[in-house]
Amino acid sequence: MSSLLEEPVRREAAARRRIEEIREQIAALTSQMRDEQDRLSRLTITRETVEEIVGEAAQLLDEPNGRAKAADAAGTGPPAQPPVPGVVTVPHWRPGMKAAVLPRAYRDAVEIMADAGRAIRAGQIAVAMGMPDEAAKREGLRSKLKRLVERGWAKEQGPGLFTVTDPVAREMAGQDGAASRGAIASSPVG
């Protein structure tokens, strides 16, 4: 009879050991995933910074008053080269400029901000763009939004709250006949 009572106790102890082993594996995997997410976020920001630097260098070649063109016109420098292929460039906003000149992700962000009609957070824009609401995606998008601010397409109304500038909003309203101010406009800022 005693062996009959000992068997459930033995099985219970074995189940507890397996549960503890699984918990340890989960903790190790969670730590590993967190490290990889941090690494991905840093790599995304690094790539976008490099694209920005290379894009600005390419833009100098394209600007009529850029140093490369001036040197070329004076015959003192090598001929200007076309922009680097595969580099995302965001031009500075000028009156009459349409959002269509922006690379796709930037254009989408500008259109979403214009449709919202108010300042919204990077996470809300990411969700509206169909991206998952993850830290790495938000950080990558936030750097794009900051670039739009630097180039005059958007403004940061408060920490982390982005909207298009008034001239861009007027230009966008003129493009599509006062765009719909749909779902984003009614969602809370959070």
Secondary structure, 3 states (H helix, E strand, C coil): CHHHHHHHHHHHHHHHHHHHHHHHHHHHHHHHHHHHHHHHHHHHHHHHHHHHHHHHHHHHHHCCCCHHHHHHHCCCCCCCCCCCCCCCCCCCCCCCCCHHHCCHHHHHHHHHHHHHCCCECHHHHHHHCCCCCCHHHHHHHHHHHHHHHHCCCEEEEECCEEEECHHHHHHHHHHHCCCCCCHHHHCCCC
